[in-house]
């Protein structure tokens, strides 16, 4: 379900960023091709709406492309890109909450149009959906995108202790939700 961000991936992305900063347009296209699915996956998991996720990722890419030549330390790209995406998603979440409160209508979460890949995926998705926005963000960035606690703190604009606490509580809630699921054969 989740893919870890390896050291090899980090080094390759740093190389691409260095090439972008040297004016290599194709390096920018390669980096975008590598990162668009990651950002889209994260935005969907945060927003739980495919259209809103696409819009947030598009806005995030606009900011990323405007600023990647000024990024002084290419090794910071993952945290920097997720910070931009996180802000766009947080803005959308705020708009959604405001819209719901103004109209006092319960809005059901949209289902992604991709068929689930088995019962386990559905169970895990449901467990993630029960997390608060802050806990879900921390868990997705850690488990799904392989960011460190320090990078999660940077992305979310919180102290390292806060990021660590959110991840701790997310883990605990996920474990409880997954342990509550009956095993096959149990009644």
Residue pairs with C-beta under 8 A, 6 or more apart in sequence:
1 117
1 121
1 124
2 143
2 144
2 145
3 144
3 146
4 146
5 78
5 145
5 146
5 147
6 146
9 34
10 75
10 78
12 34
13 31
13 34
13 35
13 74
13 77
13 78
14 74
14 75
14 77
16 27
16 28
16 30
16 31
16 34
17 27
17 31
17 68
17 71
17 74
17 77
18 74
19 27
20 27
20 28
20 31
20 68
20 69
21 68
21 69
21 71
21 74
28 65
28 68
31 68
32 61
32 65
35 81
36 57
36 61
38 145
39 57
39 60
39 61
39 81
39 82
39 85
40 53
40 54
40 57
41 144
42 82
42 85
42 140
42 141
42 144
42 145
43 52
43 53
43 54
43 56
43 57
43 60
43 85
43 88
43 89
44 50
44 53
44 112
45 128
45 136
45 140
45 144
46 53
46 86
46 89
46 93
46 133
46 136
46 137
46 140
47 53
47 56
47 89
47 92
47 93
47 96
48 109
48 110
48 129
49 109
49 110
50 110
50 112
50 113
51 110
52 92
52 96
53 89
55 92
56 85
56 88
56 89
56 91
56 92
57 85
57 88
59 88
60 81
60 84
60 85
60 88
63 84
63 88
64 80
64 81
64 84
67 80
67 84
68 77
71 77
71 80
78 145
78 147
78 151
79 147
79 151
79 154
79 155
82 141
82 145
82 147
82 151
82 155
83 154
83 155
83 157
86 137
86 155
86 156
93 133
96 107
99 107
100 106
100 107
109 129
116 122
116 125
123 178
123 181
124 178
126 177
127 173
127 174
127 177
127 178
128 136
128 139
128 140
128 174
129 136
130 173
130 177
131 139
131 170
131 173
131 174
134 156
134 166
135 166
135 167
135 169
135 170
135 173
136 170
137 152
137 155
137 156
137 166
138 152
138 156
138 163
138 166
138 167
138 170
139 167
139 170
139 171
139 174
141 147
141 151
141 152
141 155
141 156
142 149
142 152
142 167
147 155
149 160
149 163
149 164
149 167
150 160
150 163
152 163
152 166
152 167
153 159
153 160
153 162
153 163
156 162
156 163
156 166
158 166
